[in-house]
Amino acid sequence: MSYFFILPSYLLWHYTEGLRDMTRVWTNFLWFLYNFFSIPILAKTLFEPWRRIQEQKHRGGFSPEDIAETLMTNTIMRLVGALIRLCTIAIGTCVILVVFWGGILLYGAWLLLPALIPASFLYGLSSLIF
């Protein structure tokens, strides 16, 4: 193989298979993060008790204290569950957005990288001459 075909072959790979592979990796990262943080499941179960911790109703007779205690405990556990799920949803959304915008930046950089070959060659020549 001649050395004259290296640059055209590289450019062909760079703008076809390289772009396709980079896009596939980027979408795999987004898919993984979407499933890792399981945002739809957390949104569906937003007001479920945290770790299913809840007070059971007492079997004894009618007692307003027991009813109030059960109601307060279950309400607090649901609020704790909602708070933790909302924090997880917020963190997951931020991470997904960072990976999304980082992928766009890397995609743009990937498109411009072949321009570094002649630019660095010309810079090297200018360094030798001047």
TORSE-543797 format. One line per 2 residues: number of its first residue (from 1); their letters; for each residue x negated, z negated, y negated of N, C-alpha, C, O. Coordinates in steps of 0.001 Angstrom, whole numbers, plus 500000, padded with zeros to 6 digits. Atoms other than C-alpha are relative to their C-alpha. Layout:
NUM) a) X Z Y X Z Y X Z Y X Z Y | ...
REM end
This chain:
1) ms) 499156 500000 501171 500000 500000 500000 499109 500000 498763 498145 499239 498673 | 500804 499852 501197 498628 500972 496664 500314 498880 499014 501429 498359 498977
3) yf) 499815 501033 501007 498142 498465 493887 500955 500438 498893 501487 499597 498168 | 499099 499504 501039 500219 500687 491607 501467 499709 500322 502319 499736 499435
5) fi) 498618 500263 499602 503355 499855 493594 500355 498511 499973 501505 498142 500206 | 499729 501435 499993 503000 496086 493292 500944 499624 498873 501931 498929 499112
7) lp) 499152 500366 501132 504519 495779 489819 501410 500559 500128 502359 499801 499927 | 498611 499527 499817 507518 498082 490450 500719 499297 501150 501917 499030 501055
9) sy) 499379 500705 498873 508152 496376 493797 500392 498582 499593 501462 498090 499950 | 499678 501349 500473 507975 492964 492160 501214 500028 499078 502117 499203 499215
11) ll) 498874 499919 500926 510343 494005 489386 501303 500300 500734 502347 499748 500386 | 498814 499709 499202 512785 495457 491921 500486 498740 500710 501678 498435 500695
13) wh) 499620 501244 499325 512720 492218 493930 500532 498987 498999 501543 498329 499244 | 499669 501013 500998 512891 490071 490800 501426 500175 499484 502147 499191 499321
15) yt) 498692 499756 500585 516037 491721 489442 501096 500290 501027 502248 500495 500646 | 498959 499819 498988 517843 492213 492758 500082 498760 500892 500961 497918 500710
17) eg) 499946 501120 499048 517076 489746 495551 499717 498666 499326 500341 497657 499652 | 500330 501242 500689 515537 487163 493262 501185 499442 499226 501472 498247 499301
19) lr) 498811 500433 500734 518598 487029 491014 501110 499556 500947 501787 498558 500697 | 498958 500349 499027 520929 486974 494010 499694 498646 500638 500587 497810 500771
21) dm) 500371 501280 499390 519008 484120 495649 500124 498845 499019 500584 497761 499377 | 499898 501059 501001 518821 482146 492425 501459 499644 499729 501794 498469 499576
23) tr) 498582 500257 500199 522556 482530 491897 500583 499236 501183 501406 498339 500998 | 499519 500693 498804 523203 481417 495476 499552 498531 500002 500336 497645 500341
25) vw) 500495 501379 500059 521027 478317 495049 500748 499208 498935 501125 498058 499160 | 499306 500660 501106 522680 477471 491739 501436 499651 500395 501894 498538 500134
27) tn) 498631 500299 499578 526194 477757 493178 500030 498966 501123 500980 498189 501218 | 500071 501047 498973 525124 475656 496179 499826 498626 499378 500438 497658 499829
29) fl) 500154 501278 500710 523968 472909 493817 501326 499558 499394 501702 498392 499517 | 498719 500346 500611 527284 473032 491952 501017 499590 501059 501764 498631 500860
31) wf) 499080 500345 498926 529258 472993 495210 499676 498615 500567 500573 497810 500816 | 500402 501295 499459 527238 470051 496516 500416 498870 499067 500982 497875 499517
33) ly) 499654 501060 500945 527726 468003 493345 501509 499809 499899 501982 498678 499788 | 498546 500095 500044 531445 468806 493237 500517 499208 501199 501419 498381 501062
35) nf) 499573 500731 498804 531819 467539 496796 499382 498611 500087 500000 497703 500642 | 500646 501309 499967 529365 464657 496389 500777 498991 499169 501002 497863 499607
37) fs) 499252 500916 500861 531298 463131 493502 501496 500001 500318 502222 499129 499841 | 498603 499882 499548 534660 464200 495060 500984 499671 498878 501829 498785 499010
39) ip) 499182 500247 501187 536336 464340 491671 501498 500166 500274 502273 499333 499803 | 498555 499907 499750 539736 465622 492929 500552 498819 500802 501657 498346 500538
41) il) 499539 501147 499197 539992 462832 495492 500037 498746 499140 500976 497955 499235 | 500001 501167 500880 539017 460224 492917 501151 500063 499004 501736 499033 498667
43) ak) 498881 499868 500944 541614 461606 490509 501334 499710 500691 502224 499108 500090 | 498754 500257 499267 544339 461485 493193 500194 498517 500285 501318 498016 500265
45) tl) 499921 501422 499635 543521 457886 494107 499575 499107 498852 499024 498030 499075 | 500511 500715 501175 542834 456710 490559 500483 498560 499937 499689 497668 499640
47) fe) 499476 501353 500135 545106 453662 490628 500178 499287 501334 500975 498355 501445 | 500009 500740 498738 544534 452646 494228 499142 498750 499816 498228 498745 498991
49) pw) 500832 501207 500119 543129 449127 494687 498550 500283 500398 498283 501101 501278 | 501410 499818 499710 539352 448909 494718 499709 499513 501406 500006 498368 501748
51) rr) 500366 500283 498612 538121 448996 498317 501159 499407 500799 500958 498619 501723 | 498763 500441 499340 541706 448350 499408 500153 498481 500006 500780 497912 500899
53) iq) 499869 501454 500114 541418 444740 498304 501322 499726 499299 501513 500081 498136 | 498731 500369 500601 544898 443472 497716 500543 498767 500692 500249 498503 501858
55) eq) 499401 501235 499518 546820 440271 498164 501284 500347 500748 502102 501123 500253 | 498789 499780 499219 549491 440275 500864 501077 499010 499555 500783 497911 499085
57) kh) 498891 500877 500352 552905 438821 500227 500035 498823 500959 499785 498977 502155 | 499918 501198 499156 553329 435283 501507 501323 500001 500757 502360 500376 500210
59) rg) 498823 499969 499133 555786 434899 504372 500924 498801 499757 502069 498799 500208 | 499207 501208 500224 557015 431493 503206 501217 500279 499141 501581 501435 498923
61) gf) 498807 499866 500826 560035 430877 501048 499684 500614 498645 498548 500998 498369 | 500132 499413 501322 560607 432162 497536 499181 499068 499111 499559 497917 498891
63) sp) 500858 500792 500873 557788 430951 495258 499531 500888 498852 498786 501843 499072 | 500422 499184 501146 557332 432345 491730 498480 499999 499814 497914 500995 499363
65) ed) 501465 500070 500128 553686 431169 491758 499324 500995 500936 498377 501676 500542 | 500582 499057 499044 552908 433193 494880 500246 501444 499567 499367 502294 499705
67) ia) 499694 498650 500469 554633 436258 493466 499100 500368 498818 498557 501472 498768 | 500853 499750 501172 552726 435952 490164 498537 500169 500425 497835 501031 499898
69) et) 501380 499911 499527 549428 435394 492008 499750 501340 500695 498722 501978 500467 | 500123 498717 499307 549984 438437 494232 500026 501154 499003 499231 502088 499109
71) lm) 499887 498951 501007 551030 440575 491264 498728 500100 499158 498248 501205 498904 | 501215 499998 500822 547993 439548 489165 498791 500511 500791 498013 501321 500285
73) tn) 501130 499566 499179 545501 440026 491998 500068 501502 500261 499064 502201 500123 | 499863 498571 499725 546862 443449 492905 499824 500840 498737 499249 501927 498793
75) ti) 500166 499273 501260 547003 444530 489258 498536 500056 499605 498045 501104 499186 | 501423 500034 500343 543417 443436 488648 499207 500930 500915 498330 501652 500441
77) mr) 500720 499134 499067 542190 445228 491779 500273 501478 499715 499378 502310 499865 | 499690 498619 500368 543997 448419 490717 499283 500400 498709 498815 501533 498588
79) lv) 500727 499704 501239 542464 448208 487238 498497 500147 500257 497848 501017 499677 | 501417 499882 499643 538999 447629 488715 499762 501340 500707 498781 502028 500424
81) ga) 500125 498712 499314 539536 450624 491025 500073 501161 499035 499309 502118 499155 | 499872 498918 500979 540660 452793 488110 498761 500086 499121 498292 501182 498813
83) li) 501189 500004 500858 537703 451732 485971 498794 500596 500726 498080 501425 500163 | 501144 499493 499245 535129 452425 488672 500172 501488 500305 499213 502255 500222
85) rl) 499762 498577 499733 536749 455740 489594 499843 500844 498734 499292 501943 498790 | 500168 499264 501249 536902 456816 485943 498522 500139 499628 498095 501193 499158
87) ct) 501448 499923 500269 533202 455974 485513 499334 501015 500928 498479 501787 500493 | 500573 499052 499052 532350 457939 488659 500392 501432 499645 499572 502345 499744
89) ia) 499560 498665 500412 534437 460902 487479 499221 500453 498772 498802 501608 498696 | 500733 499643 501219 532726 460807 484066 498540 500345 500312 498009 501331 499801
91) ig) 501394 499734 499640 529231 460608 485571 499897 501308 500780 499005 502116 500520 | 500007 498769 499215 530022 463359 488085 500215 501226 499139 499552 502245 499330
93) tc) 499750 498874 500895 531412 465622 485378 498776 500290 499144 498421 501451 498941 | 501216 499804 500806 528325 465062 483214 498886 500648 500824 498213 501562 500347
95) vi) 501049 499444 499148 525969 465803 486111 500293 501470 500312 499394 502310 500272 | 499630 498606 499704 527883 468968 487026 499782 500875 498770 499283 501993 498895
97) lv) 500216 499224 501223 527813 470128 483386 498515 500217 499720 498118 501302 499295 | 501449 499855 500214 524063 469476 483125 499434 501052 500950 498640 501899 500538
99) vf) 500493 499015 499037 523408 471463 486302 500526 501392 499647 499803 502377 499792 | 499444 498708 500386 525735 474239 485102 499226 500610 498835 498801 501762 498909
101) wg) 500720 499466 501174 524056 474615 481685 498517 500180 500294 497896 501108 499775 | 501397 499801 499586 520600 474127 483213 499839 501272 500805 498836 501972 500669
103) gi) 500035 498758 499241 521385 476948 485616 500092 501219 499101 499424 502224 499340 | 499906 498887 500947 522391 479194 482746 498671 500194 499273 498222 501324 499085
105) ll) 501306 499894 500661 519126 478388 480948 498946 500578 500939 498163 501439 500537 | 500958 499467 499031 517090 479036 484091 500278 501462 500322 499351 502243 500540
107) yg) 499635 498610 499759 519006 482255 484683 499472 500888 498873 498934 501966 499123 | 500537 499253 501135 518103 483423 481171 498484 500083 500036 497901 501126 499740
109) aw) 501464 499997 499900 514488 482403 481672 499543 500944 501115 498532 501631 500974 | 500352 499112 498891 514422 484267 484998 500032 501465 499571 499197 502270 499985
111) ll) 499901 498625 500487 515536 487430 483243 498828 500376 499091 498427 501539 499038 | 501074 499728 500954 512742 487088 480664 498601 499843 500595 497624 500266 499977
113) lp) 501323 500255 499419 509905 486088 483005 499133 501241 500210 497930 501163 499961 | 500865 498830 499833 508699 489620 483818 499362 500469 498694 498331 501142 498718
115) al) 500601 499632 501285 508053 490112 480102 498696 499235 499766 497884 499640 498934 | 501244 500769 500145 505300 487489 480438 498798 500743 500577 497666 500496 500162
117) ip) 501117 499271 499381 503206 489855 482571 499279 500861 498967 498077 500680 498776 | 500729 499226 501008 502435 492421 479852 499601 499166 498791 498565 499423 498177
119) as) 500336 500839 501152 502515 489746 477139 498718 499222 500263 497861 499137 499383 | 501217 500755 499701 499868 487650 478881 498801 500934 500139 497684 500565 499776
121) fl) 501078 499012 499918 497808 490763 479619 499510 500380 498604 498305 500413 498352 | 500371 499646 501379 497877 491783 475944 499359 498817 499275 498429 499005 498490
123) yg) 500598 501182 500619 497120 488217 474853 498569 499803 500497 497676 499449 499727 | 501352 500121 499456 494133 488132 477184 499064 501043 499405 497916 500736 499084
125) ls) 500823 498961 500633 492848 491422 475809 499697 499670 498544 498572 499852 498079 | 500234 500343 501407 493306 490269 472242 499040 498814 499866 498296 498724 498890
127) sl) 500941 501128 500029 491421 487057 473047 498570 500465 500224 497632 499925 499638 | 501352 499465 499753 488482 489051 474361 499479 500787 498806 498292 500735 498484
129) if) 500427 499128 501097 488424 491430 471423 499775 499213 498713 498786 499442 498017 | 500122 500705 501290 488967 489025 468526 499396 498677 500185 499214 497940 499216
REM end
